[in-house]
Amino acid sequence: MHETRIPAGTYEILLRKEGGHHNRYKKRFEDIHKGMLWLQDVPNFTWILIHCGNHDDHTSGCLLLGDTQTENNKSRGFVGSSTNAYRRVYPPIAKALEEGECVEITYTDFDPV
């Protein structure tokens, strides 16, 4: 636990309108927040969200948004400009979901087999 990653695959995204992250983001992003971006049917995972964060301590498998990254291989790494990226990426996805569109995300595993 906390040292894993999402398996490669395509996952539907829904809005989660309850829980701790939702309540915090409702206050933090009151101008745009409609619910957390929540990945569905991820094998061996529950409550996988797309949110802000800067390093692996900020996630247990969730996708952290950012505009920059450093040392993103086998070491701790750092995701930069996470809040700015979230403010840019979140609104069109939330709007599409609210309008009833199906929204999916695809994870790709680039590690050698």
C-alpha positions in Angstrom: 0.0 0.0 0.0 1.2 3.5 -0.8 4.0 2.2 -3.0 2.0 1.1 -6.0 0.7 2.5 -9.2 -2.4 2.2 -11.4 -2.3 -0.7 -13.9 -2.1 0.3 -17.6 -5.6 0.6 -19.0 -8.5 2.9 -19.9 -10.7 4.0 -17.0 -14.0 6.0 -17.0 -14.0 9.2 -14.9 -17.0 10.2 -12.8 -17.6 13.1 -10.3 -17.4 12.0 -6.6 -19.4 14.5 -4.5 -18.6 13.2 -1.1 -15.5 12.4 1.0 -12.6 14.3 2.5 -10.9 15.4 -0.7 -14.3 16.6 -2.1 -14.9 18.7 1.1 -11.4 20.2 1.0 -11.6 21.0 -2.7 -15.0 22.5 -2.4 -13.5 25.1 -0.2 -10.1 25.4 -2.0 -11.6 25.6 -5.5 -15.0 27.0 -4.7 -15.1 28.8 -8.0 -14.7 25.7 -10.1 -15.3 22.6 -8.0 -18.2 20.2 -9.0 -16.8 17.0 -7.4 -13.6 15.0 -7.5 -12.5 13.4 -10.7 -12.8 9.7 -9.8 -11.5 6.8 -11.8 -13.8 3.7 -12.0 -13.1 0.0 -11.9 -9.3 0.2 -11.3 -8.2 -3.3 -10.5 -7.1 -3.7 -6.8 -7.8 0.0 -6.1 -10.6 2.1 -4.7 -11.2 5.9 -4.6 -8.6 6.8 -7.2 -8.8 10.5 -7.8 -7.2 13.1 -10.0 -5.9 16.0 -7.8 -3.1 18.4 -6.8 0.1 17.2 -5.2 3.9 17.6 -5.6 5.4 14.2 -4.7 4.6 10.6 -3.8 3.6 11.4 -0.2 0.6 13.2 -1.7 -0.8 10.1 -3.4 -1.5 6.5 -2.8 -2.0 5.8 -6.5 -4.0 8.9 -7.5 -3.0 10.9 -10.5 -1.2 14.2 -9.5 -1.6 17.0 -12.1 1.3 19.3 -12.9 3.1 21.3 -15.5 6.6 20.1 -14.7 8.3 17.1 -13.3 11.8 16.2 -12.1 13.5 12.9 -11.4 10.3 11.0 -12.2 12.0 7.6 -12.2 12.7 5.3 -9.3 13.4 8.3 -7.1 11.1 10.6 -5.2 10.5 13.0 -8.0 8.7 16.3 -7.9 5.6 17.5 -9.7 5.5 21.3 -10.2 2.8 23.9 -10.8 0.2 21.4 -9.7 -2.5 23.9 -8.6 -2.1 25.8 -11.9 -2.5 22.6 -13.9 -5.5 21.5 -11.9 -7.2 24.9 -12.5 -6.6 24.5 -16.2 -7.5 20.8 -16.7 -10.4 20.3 -14.2 -13.0 22.7 -15.6 -13.4 21.2 -19.1 -13.5 17.6 -17.7 -16.1 18.5 -15.0 -18.2 20.4 -17.6 -18.2 17.4 -20.0 -19.2 15.1 -17.1 -22.0 17.4 -16.0 -23.3 17.4 -19.6 -23.5 13.6 -19.5 -20.5 12.9 -21.7 -18.4 9.8 -21.2 -14.9 10.8 -20.1 -12.0 8.3 -19.9 -8.3 8.4 -19.1 -5.7 6.0 -20.5 -2.7 4.9 -18.4 0.3 3.6 -20.2 3.1 1.6 -18.6 6.4 2.4 -20.3 8.6 0.1 -18.1 10.3 -2.7 -20.0 8.7 -6.1 -19.6 
